[in-house]
Amino acid sequence: MADDCRICTAEAVQTAESGLAQASRFPAPAFDNHLVVGTTAHKDLADVTPDEWHAIGELIGQLAREAGGGPDFEKLYLLAIGDADKGHFHLHLVPKRTADPGLGTFIFGPDGWNAKRG
């Protein structure tokens, strides 16, 4: 655990049965119920073990099933963005409601990644 890591210091809302993965509320959420799911140990992507990957996958599946309620729920985004993770692998689980703008067209559109390519 690192004291300056937002993933390490966030309060876990759910932990995989194995204890190898946890979900926490993201400290600077993009949307309501924005969670991060990752290893409980402080490590980089290349160091994640097969058992940890399995625990992360099980936890994401469980959270996805739980998130599916509500009339305005549309889908879940699963994102890996490593800009400021300080060596703590995690994925973002972001619910999209019907009224929320889509992220795909922004990320791949003229103002997103495609603008940076040309």
C-alpha positions as CSV (number, residue, x, y, z in Angstrom):
1,M,0.0,0.0,0.0
2,A,1.2,3.5,-0.9
3,D,0.0,6.5,1.1
4,D,0.0,8.7,-2.1
5,C,-2.0,6.2,-4.2
6,R,-5.7,7.0,-4.7
7,I,-6.5,3.4,-5.3
8,C,-4.8,2.2,-2.1
9,T,-6.3,4.8,0.1
10,A,-9.9,4.6,-1.3
11,E,-12.4,2.7,0.8
12,A,-13.3,-0.6,-0.8
13,V,-17.0,-1.1,-1.5
14,Q,-16.5,-4.7,-2.5
15,T,-13.7,-7.2,-2.4
16,A,-13.4,-10.4,-4.4
17,E,-13.8,-13.6,-2.3
18,S,-10.1,-14.4,-2.8
19,G,-9.1,-11.0,-1.5
20,L,-7.0,-10.4,-4.6
21,A,-9.2,-7.7,-6.2
22,Q,-11.3,-4.9,-4.9
23,A,-13.7,-2.3,-6.1
24,S,-13.7,1.3,-4.8
25,R,-15.5,4.5,-5.5
26,F,-13.3,6.6,-7.8
27,P,-12.2,9.7,-5.9
28,A,-12.9,12.0,-8.9
29,P,-15.9,10.3,-10.6
30,A,-16.8,11.0,-14.2
31,F,-20.3,9.8,-13.6
32,D,-22.4,8.6,-10.6
33,N,-21.4,5.2,-9.3
34,H,-18.0,5.3,-11.1
35,L,-15.9,2.5,-9.6
36,V,-12.3,1.4,-10.0
37,V,-11.7,-2.4,-9.9
38,G,-8.2,-3.7,-9.6
39,T,-5.6,-5.6,-7.6
40,T,-5.5,-5.2,-3.8
41,A,-1.8,-5.3,-4.1
42,H,0.2,-2.3,-5.4
43,K,1.6,-3.5,-8.8
44,D,1.8,-2.6,-12.5
45,L,-0.2,-4.3,-15.3
46,A,2.7,-6.6,-16.3
47,D,2.9,-8.0,-12.7
48,V,-0.8,-9.0,-12.4
49,T,-1.0,-12.7,-11.8
50,P,-3.5,-15.1,-13.5
51,D,-5.2,-15.5,-10.1
52,E,-5.5,-11.7,-9.8
53,W,-6.9,-11.5,-13.3
54,H,-9.5,-14.1,-12.4
55,A,-10.5,-12.2,-9.3
56,I,-10.8,-9.0,-11.2
57,G,-13.0,-10.6,-13.8
58,E,-15.3,-12.2,-11.3
59,L,-15.7,-9.0,-9.4
60,I,-16.4,-7.0,-12.6
61,G,-19.0,-9.6,-13.6
62,Q,-20.7,-9.4,-10.2
63,L,-20.7,-5.6,-10.2
64,A,-22.1,-5.6,-13.8
65,R,-25.0,-7.8,-12.8
66,E,-25.7,-5.6,-9.8
67,A,-25.6,-2.4,-11.8
68,G,-28.1,-3.5,-14.4
69,G,-31.1,-2.3,-12.4
70,G,-33.0,0.9,-13.0
71,P,-35.0,2.1,-16.0
72,D,-32.4,4.6,-17.2
73,F,-29.4,2.2,-17.1
74,E,-28.1,1.6,-20.6
75,K,-24.7,-0.1,-20.3
76,L,-21.3,-0.2,-18.5
77,Y,-18.1,1.1,-19.8
78,L,-14.9,-0.7,-18.8
79,L,-11.8,1.4,-19.3
80,A,-8.1,1.1,-18.6
81,I,-6.4,4.5,-18.5
82,G,-2.9,4.5,-17.1
83,D,-2.1,8.2,-17.0
84,A,-1.8,8.7,-13.2
85,D,-2.1,5.3,-11.6
86,K,1.3,5.4,-9.9
87,G,1.8,1.7,-10.5
88,H,-1.5,0.4,-9.2
89,F,-3.3,-1.6,-11.9
90,H,-7.0,-0.9,-12.1
91,L,-9.9,-0.7,-14.5
92,H,-12.7,1.9,-14.5
93,L,-16.2,0.6,-14.4
94,V,-18.5,3.5,-15.5
95,P,-22.3,3.1,-15.8
96,K,-23.9,4.9,-18.7
97,R,-27.5,6.1,-18.3
98,T,-29.7,6.9,-21.2
99,A,-29.3,10.6,-20.8
100,D,-25.5,10.5,-20.5
101,P,-23.4,11.3,-23.6
102,G,-21.7,8.4,-25.2
103,L,-17.9,8.1,-24.6
104,G,-17.1,6.2,-27.8
105,T,-17.8,9.0,-30.2
106,F,-15.8,11.4,-28.1
107,I,-12.8,9.1,-27.7
108,F,-12.6,8.1,-31.3
109,G,-14.2,11.2,-32.8
110,P,-12.6,14.4,-34.2
111,D,-12.0,15.9,-30.7
112,G,-10.6,12.6,-29.2
113,W,-7.9,10.2,-30.2
114,N,-8.5,10.6,-33.9
115,A,-7.6,14.4,-33.6
116,K,-4.2,13.4,-32.1
117,R,-3.3,11.0,-35.0
118,G,-3.3,13.5,-37.8
